[in-house]
Amino acid sequence: MLFWYVFCAAFSTTQAMTDWSCVLYSLIYTSIFTIVVGVLDKDLSHKTLLQHPKLYGAGLRQESYSLRLFWIAMLDTLWQSLAPFYIPVCTYMGTAIDSWSFGNLWTIAV
């Protein structure tokens, strides 16, 4: 959402969120989930793959993840960033709301 804010603020140095909100957003919503997935991720054993060859072959044949699914995920990500940014902007257009209030709305929306 901050990516879209830069365009609306005409590339100025104004901030929509407090510094702590930006730090906590980066810490909580990006790094912690990545660390948890990395810690809990477990490869299948050689024995399991030999007993169930479909598990290994599905990845080689790109059955579970393909280029089409990649682009669907990219479009979904674009939508999920545009909606929480522009819904409050369009809702409060023409009112006296300031950028800090928008930042609070965006922080809560995430």
Biopython code that builds the backbone (N, CA, C, O; Angstrom):
import numpy as np
from Bio.PDB.StructureBuilder import StructureBuilder

atoms = [
    (1, "MET", "N", (0.809, -1.186, 0.000)),
    (1, "MET", "CA", (0.000, 0.000, 0.000)),
    (1, "MET", "C", (0.859, 1.259, 0.000)),
    (1, "MET", "O", (0.481, 2.272, -0.588)),
    (2, "LEU", "N", (2.001, 1.195, 0.652)),
    (2, "LEU", "CA", (2.878, 2.362, 0.645)),
    (2, "LEU", "C", (3.416, 2.643, -0.753)),
    (2, "LEU", "O", (3.741, 3.784, -1.081)),
    (3, "PHE", "N", (3.510, 1.605, -1.573)),
    (3, "PHE", "CA", (3.923, 1.790, -2.965)),
    (3, "PHE", "C", (2.947, 2.717, -3.680)),
    (3, "PHE", "O", (3.374, 3.628, -4.389)),
    (4, "TRP", "N", (1.645, 2.502, -3.507)),
    (4, "TRP", "CA", (0.636, 3.334, -4.161)),
    (4, "TRP", "C", (0.584, 4.723, -3.530)),
    (4, "TRP", "O", (0.268, 5.698, -4.212)),
    (5, "TYR", "N", (0.891, 4.825, -2.236)),
    (5, "TYR", "CA", (0.882, 6.122, -1.558)),
    (5, "TYR", "C", (1.926, 7.059, -2.158)),
    (5, "TYR", "O", (1.692, 8.263, -2.260)),
    (6, "VAL", "N", (3.057, 6.525, -2.549)),
    (6, "VAL", "CA", (4.118, 7.350, -3.127)),
    (6, "VAL", "C", (3.614, 8.058, -4.381)),
    (6, "VAL", "O", (3.954, 9.220, -4.606)),
    (7, "PHE", "N", (2.821, 7.390, -5.189)),
    (7, "PHE", "CA", (2.281, 8.024, -6.394)),
    (7, "PHE", "C", (1.268, 9.109, -6.043)),
    (7, "PHE", "O", (1.244, 10.161, -6.682)),
    (8, "CYS", "N", (0.430, 8.865, -5.033)),
    (8, "CYS", "CA", (-0.562, 9.871, -4.635)),
    (8, "CYS", "C", (0.083, 11.069, -3.955)),
    (8, "CYS", "O", (-0.448, 12.177, -4.030)),
    (9, "ALA", "N", (1.213, 10.869, -3.297)),
    (9, "ALA", "CA", (1.912, 11.956, -2.610)),
    (9, "ALA", "C", (2.907, 12.658, -3.531)),
    (9, "ALA", "O", (3.704, 13.478, -3.074)),
    (10, "ALA", "N", (2.866, 12.345, -4.810)),
    (10, "ALA", "CA", (3.726, 12.962, -5.822)),
    (10, "ALA", "C", (5.205, 12.802, -5.485)),
    (10, "ALA", "O", (5.994, 13.729, -5.668)),
    (11, "PHE", "N", (5.576, 11.625, -4.993)),
    (11, "PHE", "CA", (6.961, 11.282, -4.677)),
    (11, "PHE", "C", (7.591, 12.228, -3.656)),
    (11, "PHE", "O", (8.804, 12.436, -3.665)),
    (12, "SER", "N", (6.764, 12.803, -2.775)),
    (12, "SER", "CA", (7.313, 13.659, -1.726)),
    (12, "SER", "C", (7.814, 12.796, -0.570)),
    (12, "SER", "O", (7.682, 11.573, -0.598)),
    (13, "THR", "N", (8.375, 13.426, 0.421)),
    (13, "THR", "CA", (8.924, 12.672, 1.552)),
    (13, "THR", "C", (7.930, 12.528, 2.696)),
    (13, "THR", "O", (8.317, 12.134, 3.796)),
    (14, "THR", "N", (6.679, 12.832, 2.467)),
    (14, "THR", "CA", (5.690, 12.675, 3.536)),
    (14, "THR", "C", (5.464, 11.199, 3.825)),
    (14, "THR", "O", (5.594, 10.347, 2.946)),
    (15, "GLN", "N", (5.125, 10.919, 5.068)),
    (15, "GLN", "CA", (4.878, 9.549, 5.480)),
    (15, "GLN", "C", (3.417, 9.389, 5.858)),
    (15, "GLN", "O", (2.806, 10.285, 6.441)),
    (16, "ALA", "N", (2.871, 8.237, 5.519)),
    (16, "ALA", "CA", (1.489, 7.953, 5.884)),
    (16, "ALA", "C", (1.416, 7.170, 7.183)),
    (16, "ALA", "O", (0.388, 7.187, 7.860)),
    (17, "MET", "N", (2.482, 6.493, 7.535)),
    (17, "MET", "CA", (2.499, 5.671, 8.743)),
    (17, "MET", "C", (3.648, 6.102, 9.639)),
    (17, "MET", "O", (4.633, 6.682, 9.181)),
    (18, "THR", "N", (3.503, 5.809, 10.915)),
    (18, "THR", "CA", (4.595, 6.103, 11.831)),
    (18, "THR", "C", (5.752, 5.146, 11.552)),
    (18, "THR", "O", (5.583, 4.109, 10.910)),
    (19, "ASP", "N", (6.907, 5.514, 12.041)),
    (19, "ASP", "CA", (8.077, 4.654, 11.833)),
    (19, "ASP", "C", (7.882, 3.292, 12.477)),
    (19, "ASP", "O", (8.287, 2.272, 11.919)),
    (20, "TRP", "N", (7.261, 3.272, 13.655)),
    (20, "TRP", "CA", (7.035, 1.993, 14.339)),
    (20, "TRP", "C", (6.074, 1.104, 13.567)),
    (20, "TRP", "O", (6.238, -0.116, 13.547)),
    (21, "SER", "N", (5.080, 1.696, 12.936)),
    (21, "SER", "CA", (4.152, 0.896, 12.126)),
    (21, "SER", "C", (4.883, 0.243, 10.961)),
    (21, "SER", "O", (4.633, -0.919, 10.641)),
    (22, "CYS", "N", (5.781, 0.983, 10.330)),
    (22, "CYS", "CA", (6.550, 0.418, 9.214)),
    (22, "CYS", "C", (7.468, -0.702, 9.686)),
    (22, "CYS", "O", (7.588, -1.734, 9.027)),
    (23, "VAL", "N", (8.117, -0.492, 10.835)),
    (23, "VAL", "CA", (9.023, -1.516, 11.364)),
    (23, "VAL", "C", (8.245, -2.767, 11.739)),
    (23, "VAL", "O", (8.639, -3.876, 11.379)),
    (24, "LEU", "N", (7.145, -2.597, 12.456)),
    (24, "LEU", "CA", (6.356, -3.753, 12.879)),
    (24, "LEU", "C", (5.722, -4.456, 11.693)),
    (24, "LEU", "O", (5.604, -5.681, 11.695)),
    (25, "TYR", "N", (5.308, -3.700, 10.675)),
    (25, "TYR", "CA", (4.753, -4.318, 9.477)),
    (25, "TYR", "C", (5.800, -5.212, 8.823)),
    (25, "TYR", "O", (5.520, -6.355, 8.463)),
    (26, "SER", "N", (7.005, -4.676, 8.675)),
    (26, "SER", "CA", (8.071, -5.468, 8.057)),
    (26, "SER", "C", (8.419, -6.680, 8.905)),
    (26, "SER", "O", (8.673, -7.760, 8.372)),
    (27, "LEU", "N", (8.434, -6.509, 10.209)),
    (27, "LEU", "CA", (8.816, -7.604, 11.096)),
    (27, "LEU", "C", (7.733, -8.671, 11.176)),
    (27, "LEU", "O", (8.013, -9.857, 11.002)),
    (28, "ILE", "N", (6.511, -8.259, 11.434)),
    (28, "ILE", "CA", (5.438, -9.224, 11.691)),
    (28, "ILE", "C", (4.919, -9.859, 10.409)),
    (28, "ILE", "O", (4.821, -11.083, 10.321)),
    (29, "TYR", "N", (4.588, -9.051, 9.423)),
    (29, "TYR", "CA", (3.891, -9.579, 8.259)),
    (29, "TYR", "C", (4.800, -10.184, 7.197)),
    (29, "TYR", "O", (4.316, -10.892, 6.314)),
    (30, "THR", "N", (6.083, -9.930, 7.259)),
    (30, "THR", "CA", (6.953, -10.509, 6.235)),
    (30, "THR", "C", (7.953, -11.499, 6.807)),
    (30, "THR", "O", (8.016, -12.643, 6.356)),
    (31, "SER", "N", (8.720, -11.087, 7.776)),
    (31, "SER", "CA", (9.816, -11.958, 8.208)),
    (31, "SER", "C", (9.373, -13.111, 9.088)),
    (31, "SER", "O", (9.882, -14.220, 8.929)),
    (32, "ILE", "N", (8.454, -12.896, 10.003)),
    (32, "ILE", "CA", (8.083, -13.974, 10.932)),
    (32, "ILE", "C", (7.448, -15.143, 10.188)),
    (32, "ILE", "O", (7.778, -16.295, 10.467)),
    (33, "PHE", "N", (6.550, -14.873, 9.256)),
    (33, "PHE", "CA", (5.914, -15.961, 8.516)),
    (33, "PHE", "C", (6.928, -16.725, 7.667)),
    (33, "PHE", "O", (6.848, -17.948, 7.548)),
    (34, "THR", "N", (7.872, -16.008, 7.085)),
    (34, "THR", "CA", (8.908, -16.664, 6.295)),
    (34, "THR", "C", (9.776, -17.555, 7.168)),
    (34, "THR", "O", (10.129, -18.665, 6.768)),
    (35, "ILE", "N", (10.120, -17.082, 8.346)),
    (35, "ILE", "CA", (10.932, -17.880, 9.268)),
    (35, "ILE", "C", (10.173, -19.117, 9.720)),
    (35, "ILE", "O", (10.743, -20.206, 9.775)),
    (36, "VAL", "N", (8.888, -18.963, 10.048)),
    (36, "VAL", "CA", (8.087, -20.108, 10.497)),
    (36, "VAL", "C", (7.992, -21.162, 9.398)),
    (36, "VAL", "O", (8.155, -22.351, 9.668)),
    (37, "VAL", "N", (7.732, -20.743, 8.176)),
    (37, "VAL", "CA", (7.656, -21.699, 7.067)),
    (37, "VAL", "C", (9.009, -22.372, 6.860)),
    (37, "VAL", "O", (9.068, -23.579, 6.627)),
    (38, "GLY", "N", (10.087, -21.611, 6.942)),
    (38, "GLY", "CA", (11.411, -22.188, 6.771)),
    (38, "GLY", "C", (11.763, -23.189, 7.853)),
    (38, "GLY", "O", (12.407, -24.202, 7.578)),
    (39, "VAL", "N", (11.347, -22.917, 9.084)),
    (39, "VAL", "CA", (11.643, -23.834, 10.190)),
    (39, "VAL", "C", (10.796, -25.094, 10.099)),
    (39, "VAL", "O", (11.286, -26.194, 10.353)),
    (40, "LEU", "N", (9.529, -24.936, 9.738)),
    (40, "LEU", "CA", (8.622, -26.079, 9.719)),
    (40, "LEU", "C", (8.668, -26.874, 8.417)),
    (40, "LEU", "O", (8.124, -27.977, 8.351)),
    (41, "ASP", "N", (9.307, -26.333, 7.382)),
    (41, "ASP", "CA", (9.387, -27.038, 6.106)),
    (41, "ASP", "C", (10.241, -28.295, 6.263)),
    (41, "ASP", "O", (11.317, -28.267, 6.860)),
    (42, "LYS", "N", (9.746, -29.367, 5.726)),
    (42, "LYS", "CA", (10.458, -30.639, 5.872)),
    (42, "LYS", "C", (10.407, -31.376, 4.538)),
    (42, "LYS", "O", (9.338, -31.569, 3.960)),
    (43, "ASP", "N", (11.557, -31.776, 4.069)),
    (43, "ASP", "CA", (11.607, -32.574, 2.847)),
    (43, "ASP", "C", (11.125, -33.987, 3.143)),
    (43, "ASP", "O", (11.235, -34.486, 4.263)),
    (44, "LEU", "N", (10.596, -34.602, 2.121)),
    (44, "LEU", "CA", (10.198, -35.999, 2.271)),
    (44, "LEU", "C", (11.432, -36.882, 2.233)),
    (44, "LEU", "O", (12.403, -36.593, 1.534)),
    (45, "SER", "N", (11.379, -37.937, 2.980)),
    (45, "SER", "CA", (12.529, -38.841, 3.023)),
    (45, "SER", "C", (12.653, -39.610, 1.705)),
    (45, "SER", "O", (11.699, -39.723, 0.935)),
    (46, "HIS", "N", (13.837, -40.123, 1.478)),
    (46, "HIS", "CA", (14.113, -40.916, 0.274)),
    (46, "HIS", "C", (13.195, -42.138, 0.222)),
    (46, "HIS", "O", (12.709, -42.521, -0.842)),
    (47, "LYS", "N", (12.974, -42.730, 1.368)),
    (47, "LYS", "CA", (12.118, -43.920, 1.452)),
    (47, "LYS", "C", (10.671, -43.590, 1.064)),
    (47, "LYS", "O", (10.029, -44.351, 0.340)),
    (48, "THR", "N", (10.168, -42.458, 1.549)),
    (48, "THR", "CA", (8.794, -42.053, 1.228)),
    (48, "THR", "C", (8.644, -41.780, -0.262)),
    (48, "THR", "O", (7.643, -42.167, -0.866)),
    (49, "LEU", "N", (9.625, -41.120, -0.856)),
    (49, "LEU", "CA", (9.552, -40.820, -2.288)),
    (49, "LEU", "C", (9.609, -42.082, -3.137)),
    (49, "LEU", "O", (8.957, -42.161, -4.178)),
    (50, "LEU", "N", (10.382, -43.063, -2.701)),
    (50, "LEU", "CA", (10.429, -44.327, -3.444)),
    (50, "LEU", "C", (9.124, -45.104, -3.305)),
    (50, "LEU", "O", (8.714, -45.797, -4.236)),
    (51, "GLN", "N", (8.471, -44.992, -2.151)),
    (51, "GLN", "CA", (7.198, -45.689, -1.951)),
    (51, "GLN", "C", (6.055, -45.002, -2.694)),
    (51, "GLN", "O", (5.108, -45.661, -3.122)),
    (52, "HIS", "N", (6.140, -43.692, -2.846)),
    (52, "HIS", "CA", (5.084, -42.915, -3.508)),
    (52, "HIS", "C", (5.708, -42.054, -4.610)),
    (52, "HIS", "O", (5.917, -40.859, -4.396)),
    (53, "PRO", "N", (6.009, -42.616, -5.768)),
    (53, "PRO", "CA", (6.691, -41.860, -6.828)),
    (53, "PRO", "C", (5.863, -40.707, -7.389)),
    (53, "PRO", "O", (6.422, -39.795, -7.999)),
    (54, "LYS", "N", (4.549, -40.728, -7.197)),
    (54, "LYS", "CA", (3.720, -39.624, -7.685)),
    (54, "LYS", "C", (4.087, -38.311, -6.999)),
    (54, "LYS", "O", (3.977, -37.243, -7.601)),
    (55, "LEU", "N", (4.521, -38.386, -5.748)),
    (55, "LEU", "CA", (4.897, -37.175, -5.024)),
    (55, "LEU", "C", (6.082, -36.480, -5.684)),
    (55, "LEU", "O", (6.127, -35.251, -5.743)),
    (56, "TYR", "N", (7.029, -37.250, -6.174)),
    (56, "TYR", "CA", (8.218, -36.688, -6.814)),
    (56, "TYR", "C", (7.904, -36.238, -8.238)),
    (56, "TYR", "O", (8.363, -35.180, -8.668)),
    (57, "GLY", "N", (7.139, -37.019, -8.958)),
    (57, "GLY", "CA", (6.835, -36.719, -10.357)),
    (57, "GLY", "C", (5.947, -35.505, -10.538)),
    (57, "GLY", "O", (6.029, -34.828, -11.563)),
    (58, "ALA", "N", (5.097, -35.216, -9.556)),
    (58, "ALA", "CA", (4.199, -34.068, -9.681)),
    (58, "ALA", "C", (4.985, -32.766, -9.788)),
    (58, "ALA", "O", (4.596, -31.864, -10.529)),
    (59, "GLY", "N", (6.081, -32.668, -9.057)),
    (59, "GLY", "CA", (6.907, -31.468, -9.139)),
    (59, "GLY", "C", (7.628, -31.355, -10.466)),
    (59, "GLY", "O", (7.758, -30.259, -11.013)),
    (60, "LEU", "N", (8.091, -32.462, -10.983)),
    (60, "LEU", "CA", (8.782, -32.440, -12.274)),
    (60, "LEU", "C", (7.843, -32.082, -13.417)),
    (60, "LEU", "O", (8.244, -31.414, -14.370)),
    (61, "ARG", "N", (6.606, -32.520, -13.323)),
    (61, "ARG", "CA", (5.625, -32.240, -14.377)),
    (61, "ARG", "C", (4.907, -30.910, -14.154)),
    (61, "ARG", "O", (4.025, -30.545, -14.931)),
    (62, "GLN", "N", (5.271, -30.195, -13.115)),
    (62, "GLN", "CA", (4.666, -28.906, -12.759)),
    (62, "GLN", "C", (3.154, -29.011, -12.622)),
    (62, "GLN", "O", (2.419, -28.149, -13.104)),
    (63, "GLU", "N", (2.694, -30.069, -11.964)),
    (63, "GLU", "CA", (1.260, -30.250, -11.771)),
    (63, "GLU", "C", (0.715, -29.337, -10.680)),
    (63, "GLU", "O", (-0.415, -28.859, -10.776)),
    (64, "SER", "N", (1.510, -29.096, -9.650)),
    (64, "SER", "CA", (0.983, -28.293, -8.566)),
    (64, "SER", "C", (1.297, -26.808, -8.704)),
    (64, "SER", "O", (0.616, -25.989, -8.088)),
    (65, "TYR", "N", (2.282, -26.441, -9.474)),
    (65, "TYR", "CA", (2.607, -25.024, -9.656)),
    (65, "TYR", "C", (3.096, -24.814, -11.078)),
    (65, "TYR", "O", (4.038, -25.467, -11.527)),
    (66, "SER", "N", (2.450, -23.902, -11.776)),
    (66, "SER", "CA", (2.792, -23.661, -13.175)),
    (66, "SER", "C", (2.925, -22.159, -13.406)),
    (66, "SER", "O", (2.686, -21.358, -12.502)),
    (67, "LEU", "N", (3.303, -21.795, -14.603)),
    (67, "LEU", "CA", (3.430, -20.387, -14.956)),
    (67, "LEU", "C", (2.074, -19.686, -14.877)),
    (67, "LEU", "O", (1.990, -18.523, -14.482)),
    (68, "ARG", "N", (1.031, -20.393, -15.251)),
    (68, "ARG", "CA", (-0.324, -19.825, -15.174)),
    (68, "ARG", "C", (-0.694, -19.506, -13.730)),
    (68, "ARG", "O", (-1.240, -18.437, -13.457)),
    (69, "LEU", "N", (-0.403, -20.419, -12.797)),
    (69, "LEU", "CA", (-0.692, -20.171, -11.384)),
    (69, "LEU", "C", (0.170, -19.043, -10.821)),
    (69, "LEU", "O", (-0.270, -18.303, -9.942)),
    (70, "PHE", "N", (1.388, -18.912, -11.323)),
    (70, "PHE", "CA", (2.249, -17.812, -10.901)),
    (70, "PHE", "C", (1.612, -16.472, -11.243)),
    (70, "PHE", "O", (1.561, -15.574, -10.403)),
    (71, "TRP", "N", (1.122, -16.335, -12.484)),
    (71, "TRP", "CA", (0.523, -15.066, -12.895)),
    (71, "TRP", "C", (-0.804, -14.812, -12.197)),
    (71, "TRP", "O", (-1.155, -13.661, -11.939)),
    (72, "ILE", "N", (-1.539, -15.859, -11.892)),
    (72, "ILE", "CA", (-2.764, -15.687, -11.103)),
    (72, "ILE", "C", (-2.417, -15.149, -9.721)),
    (72, "ILE", "O", (-3.100, -14.264, -9.206)),
    (73, "ALA", "N", (-1.355, -15.681, -9.123)),
    (73, "ALA", "CA", (-0.916, -15.198, -7.812)),
    (73, "ALA", "C", (-0.452, -13.742, -7.891)),
    (73, "ALA", "O", (-0.701, -12.968, -6.968)),
    (74, "MET", "N", (0.218, -13.361, -8.979)),
    (74, "MET", "CA", (0.667, -11.978, -9.139)),
    (74, "MET", "C", (-0.518, -11.022, -9.272)),
    (74, "MET", "O", (-0.513, -9.943, -8.681)),
    (75, "LEU", "N", (-1.532, -11.413, -10.046)),
    (75, "LEU", "CA", (-2.726, -10.574, -10.188)),
    (75, "LEU", "C", (-3.492, -10.475, -8.876)),
    (75, "LEU", "O", (-4.032, -9.418, -8.548)),
    (76, "ASP", "N", (-3.540, -11.565, -8.127)),
    (76, "ASP", "CA", (-4.194, -11.552, -6.822)),
    (76, "ASP", "C", (-3.453, -10.623, -5.859)),
    (76, "ASP", "O", (-4.077, -9.899, -5.083)),
    (77, "THR", "N", (-2.136, -10.646, -5.912)),
    (77, "THR", "CA", (-1.336, -9.761, -5.070)),
    (77, "THR", "C", (-1.569, -8.303, -5.441)),
    (77, "THR", "O", (-1.682, -7.447, -4.563)),
    (78, "LEU", "N", (-1.640, -8.018, -6.726)),
    (78, "LEU", "CA", (-1.920, -6.657, -7.182)),
    (78, "LEU", "C", (-3.275, -6.193, -6.676)),
    (78, "LEU", "O", (-3.401, -5.075, -6.175)),
    (79, "TRP", "N", (-4.285, -7.034, -6.802)),
    (79, "TRP", "CA", (-5.620, -6.709, -6.322)),
    (79, "TRP", "C", (-5.615, -6.465, -4.815)),
    (79, "TRP", "O", (-6.248, -5.525, -4.335)),
    (80, "GLN", "N", (-4.899, -7.309, -4.071)),
    (80, "GLN", "CA", (-4.882, -7.184, -2.616)),
    (80, "GLN", "C", (-4.107, -5.963, -2.138)),
    (80, "GLN", "O", (-4.238, -5.575, -0.977)),
    (81, "SER", "N", (-3.313, -5.353, -2.993)),
    (81, "SER", "CA", (-2.659, -4.108, -2.611)),
    (81, "SER", "C", (-3.474, -2.892, -3.053)),
    (81, "SER", "O", (-3.490, -1.869, -2.367)),
    (82, "LEU", "N", (-4.143, -3.003, -4.190)),
    (82, "LEU", "CA", (-4.929, -1.871, -4.690)),
    (82, "LEU", "C", (-6.205, -1.633, -3.884)),
    (82, "LEU", "O", (-6.549, -0.489, -3.587)),
    (83, "ALA", "N", (-6.899, -2.697, -3.535)),
    (83, "ALA", "CA", (-8.184, -2.546, -2.845)),
    (83, "ALA", "C", (-8.058, -1.850, -1.492)),
    (83, "ALA", "O", (-8.772, -0.873, -1.263)),
    (84, "PRO", "N", (-7.183, -2.302, -0.576)),
    (84, "PRO", "CA", (-7.129, -1.605, 0.713)),
    (84, "PRO", "C", (-6.547, -0.200, 0.623)),
    (84, "PRO", "O", (-6.724, 0.597, 1.544)),
    (85, "PHE", "N", (-5.858, 0.117, -0.465)),
    (85, "PHE", "CA", (-5.350, 1.478, -0.606)),
    (85, "PHE", "C", (-6.422, 2.411, -1.155)),
    (85, "PHE", "O", (-6.688, 3.465, -0.576)),
    (86, "TYR", "N", (-7.035, 2.028, -2.268)),
    (86, "TYR", "CA", (-7.930, 2.956, -2.955)),
    (86, "TYR", "C", (-9.342, 3.013, -2.377)),
    (86, "TYR", "O", (-10.032, 4.010, -2.590)),
    (87, "ILE", "N", (-9.793, 2.011, -1.670)),
    (87, "ILE", "CA", (-11.132, 2.099, -1.062)),
    (87, "ILE", "C", (-11.196, 3.237, -0.046)),
    (87, "ILE", "O", (-12.125, 4.041, -0.125)),
    (88, "PRO", "N", (-10.256, 3.355, 0.911)),
    (88, "PRO", "CA", (-10.305, 4.518, 1.805)),
    (88, "PRO", "C", (-10.048, 5.838, 1.079)),
    (88, "PRO", "O", (-10.655, 6.855, 1.415)),
    (89, "VAL", "N", (-9.157, 5.833, 0.089)),
    (89, "VAL", "CA", (-8.870, 7.073, -0.638)),
    (89, "VAL", "C", (-10.131, 7.571, -1.340)),
    (89, "VAL", "O", (-10.451, 8.757, -1.260)),
    (90, "CYS", "N", (-10.843, 6.690, -2.019)),
    (90, "CYS", "CA", (-12.070, 7.092, -2.716)),
    (90, "CYS", "C", (-13.193, 7.415, -1.733)),
    (90, "CYS", "O", (-14.004, 8.304, -1.991)),
    (91, "THR", "N", (-13.245, 6.707, -0.620)),
    (91, "THR", "CA", (-14.293, 6.951, 0.371)),
    (91, "THR", "C", (-14.146, 8.325, 1.009)),
    (91, "THR", "O", (-15.137, 9.033, 1.185)),
    (92, "TYR", "N", (-12.933, 8.707, 1.353)),
    (92, "TYR", "CA", (-12.703, 9.966, 2.057)),
    (92, "TYR", "C", (-12.242, 11.090, 1.145)),
    (92, "TYR", "O", (-11.741, 12.104, 1.630)),
    (93, "MET", "N", (-12.397, 10.936, -0.165)),
    (93, "MET", "CA", (-11.998, 11.985, -1.099)),
    (93, "MET", "C", (-12.858, 13.230, -0.860)),
    (93, "MET", "O", (-14.081, 13.139, -0.750)),
    (94, "GLY", "N", (-12.213, 14.375, -0.783)),
    (94, "GLY", "CA", (-12.927, 15.624, -0.578)),
    (94, "GLY", "C", (-13.186, 15.950, 0.882)),
    (94, "GLY", "O", (-13.814, 16.967, 1.176)),
    (95, "THR", "N", (-12.722, 15.121, 1.803)),
    (95, "THR", "CA", (-12.878, 15.409, 3.231)),
    (95, "THR", "C", (-11.563, 15.954, 3.777)),
    (95, "THR", "O", (-10.566, 16.041, 3.061)),
    (96, "ALA", "N", (-11.578, 16.314, 5.039)),
    (96, "ALA", "CA", (-10.397, 16.916, 5.664)),
    (96, "ALA", "C", (-9.496, 15.882, 6.334)),
    (96, "ALA", "O", (-8.706, 16.237, 7.210)),
    (97, "ILE", "N", (-9.593, 14.633, 5.949)),
    (97, "ILE", "CA", (-8.770, 13.589, 6.567)),
    (97, "ILE", "C", (-7.308, 13.764, 6.132)),
    (97, "ILE", "O", (-7.030, 14.089, 4.978)),
    (98, "ASP", "N", (-6.393, 13.545, 7.059)),
    (98, "ASP", "CA", (-4.974, 13.733, 6.756)),
    (98, "ASP", "C", (-4.286, 12.399, 6.473)),
    (98, "ASP", "O", (-4.887, 11.333, 6.606)),
    (99, "SER", "N", (-3.016, 12.481, 6.082)),
    (99, "SER", "CA", (-2.300, 11.267, 5.691)),
    (99, "SER", "C", (-2.066, 10.331, 6.867)),
    (99, "SER", "O", (-2.007, 9.117, 6.671)),
    (100, "TRP", "N", (-1.930, 10.855, 8.088)),
    (100, "TRP", "CA", (-1.744, 9.977, 9.248)),
    (100, "TRP", "C", (-2.986, 9.124, 9.485)),
    (100, "TRP", "O", (-2.884, 7.956, 9.860)),
    (101, "SER", "N", (-4.148, 9.710, 9.268)),
    (101, "SER", "CA", (-5.389, 8.940, 9.429)),
    (101, "SER", "C", (-5.489, 7.852, 8.370)),
    (101, "SER", "O", (-5.940, 6.742, 8.654)),
    (102, "PHE", "N", (-5.069, 8.170, 7.149)),
    (102, "PHE", "CA", (-5.017, 7.136, 6.118)),
    (102, "PHE", "C", (-4.051, 6.035, 6.511)),
    (102, "PHE", "O", (-4.329, 4.852, 6.317)),
    (103, "GLY", "N", (-2.922, 6.427, 7.061)),
    (103, "GLY", "CA", (-1.944, 5.435, 7.506)),
    (103, "GLY", "C", (-2.515, 4.515, 8.566)),
    (103, "GLY", "O", (-2.257, 3.312, 8.557)),
    (104, "ASN", "N", (-3.299, 5.085, 9.488)),
    (104, "ASN", "CA", (-3.949, 4.246, 10.504)),
    (104, "ASN", "C", (-4.944, 3.288, 9.869)),
    (104, "ASN", "O", (-5.015, 2.122, 10.256)),
    (105, "LEU", "N", (-5.710, 3.767, 8.900)),
    (105, "LEU", "CA", (-6.662, 2.897, 8.200)),
    (105, "LEU", "C", (-5.943, 1.775, 7.469)),
    (105, "LEU", "O", (-6.382, 0.625, 7.503)),
    (106, "TRP", "N", (-4.848, 2.103, 6.814)),
    (106, "TRP", "CA", (-4.103, 1.091, 6.063)),
    (106, "TRP", "C", (-3.452, 0.075, 6.989)),
    (106, "TRP", "O", (-3.382, -1.113, 6.674)),
    (107, "THR", "N", (-2.972, 0.557, 8.147)),
    (107, "THR", "CA", (-2.381, -0.375, 9.112)),
    (107, "THR", "C", (-3.426, -1.344, 9.627)),
    (107, "THR", "O", (-3.157, -2.538, 9.755)),
    (108, "ILE", "N", (-4.609, -0.843, 9.923)),
    (108, "ILE", "CA", (-5.697, -1.703, 10.409)),
    (108, "ILE", "C", (-6.179, -2.634, 9.301)),
    (108, "ILE", "O", (-6.527, -3.784, 9.570)),
    (109, "ALA", "N", (-6.205, -2.154, 8.063)),
    (109, "ALA", "CA", (-6.698, -2.963, 6.946)),
    (109, "ALA", "C", (-5.819, -4.169, 6.677)),
    (109, "ALA", "O", (-6.304, -5.203, 6.218)),
    (110, "VAL", "N", (-4.548, -4.048, 6.954)),
    (110, "VAL", "CA", (-3.639, -5.167, 6.710)),
    (110, "VAL", "C", (-3.865, -6.195, 7.776)),
    (110, "VAL", "O", (-3.208, -7.236, 7.779)),
]
sb = StructureBuilder()
sb.init_structure("model")
sb.init_model(0)
sb.init_chain("A")
sb.init_seg("    ")
for serial, (resi, resn, name, xyz) in enumerate(atoms, 1):
    if name == "N":
        sb.init_residue(resn, " ", resi, " ")
    sb.init_atom(name, np.array(xyz, "f"), 0.0, 1.0, " ", f" {name:<3s}", serial, name[0])
structure = sb.get_structure()
